[in-house]
Amino acid sequence: MQQSIERVRQVIQGRLPDRPPIYDLVRNDAILSHFGGETLTIENASRIVPAAFEPMVDATRPAVKEPDEECERVLEDGRRQVVRRWTTWTQRQSYPSSSAYADHWRGLEKQSWDWTPQDQERMTEYVRSQQALQRQLGEVFVFWSAGASPGLMGIHGEVGLEEFSYYMADSPEIISLRLEYNAVRGALWASNFPEDAGAEAVFLGDDIAFNTAVMVSPVWLRREYFPRLKRVIDAFHDNGIKVLFHSDGNLMEILDDLVDAGIDGLNPIEVLAGMDVGEIHRRHPHLFLAGGIDVSQLLPFGSPEEIRGTVMSSVEAAEGRLMVGSSTEVNDAVPLENYLAMRQAALDFRY
């Protein structure tokens, strides 16, 4: 859409745009086919997916993908992987005991934590890939993949929350070691961004909350997680790059901690988990928000009129600080007419 990049730039820099930008990640055949101009297939996806994004949204996150051929396979380490059209499930890693887990990850102490020529090569390739995505999407503002975080989601996601809970109780020093390694390496990554790369803002995803509350104690997060998150964000800020932080779930109990760690924006604002656009804006009016329109019930099952009303009230509550979008991503459960209703409501709003 015309002026999309400038419109998003105004929001992340704290200025009022002409209308609320539309921010989303769309993995929906009907919507992509509608905006791409023909039915989406595996064969034409490399052309249709990027063609659809430019008229569809003003901004997106870096996980733009094409649909996959469905299959099941066994990875080199023996784990099973199931690939579906828009999603992939990989079997969790398994360790025979807490001591085996600790022994495996204690090896991080012997690894080099310094920036290496190999890291620089990876950075060069990463910049090329992000620039290529931006070129593909044209006028769409792309929040680059941060490529750096304390990585709590990766740590609990490797083994699943139940096993993670045992390891956290039995070997807390190993969890701390992994977070510290990620933070050190993440801050190095952020500080080595080339000045001319073109990144204005990054998407830093780290799921740390359920729908009811945070996954682990806020006291633990304040001791182990937020100081490390701040170091990574500070490194991005030193390079003039803003950070859009993403975590599903209810973050209200730790919202102030996230702000103290330096986040510039927050996504996806899961309203059915207890997140509230208006309250977040009242507490921290400098934050830009992305999302906020429920995709678990409203967008799949609501009426276009209900969706338009929700968009209007959310935009008004945020007073120019909201990029309208789904509360995670637009999947195939969302009817085309409902997505169009959300999009049109944002297009029609004028500040």
Secondary structure, DSSP 8 states (H G I E B T S, - for coil): -TTHHHHHHHHHTT---SS--BB--B--HHHHHHHHTS---TTTHHHHHHHHHHHH-SEE-S--------EEEE-TTS-EEEE-SS-EEE-----SSHHHHHHHHGGGGGS--S--HHHHHHHHHHHHHHHHHHHHHTTSEE-EE------HHHHHHHH-HHHHHHHHHH-HHHHHHHHHHHHHHHHHHHHT--TTS--SEEEEE---B-SSSBSS-HHHIIIIIHHHHHHHHHHHHHTT-EEEEE--S--GGGHHHHHHTT-SEEE---GGGT--HHHHHHH-TT-EEEEEE-TTTHHHHS-HHHHHHHHHHHHHHHTT-EEEEESS-B-TTS-HHHHHHHHHHHHH---
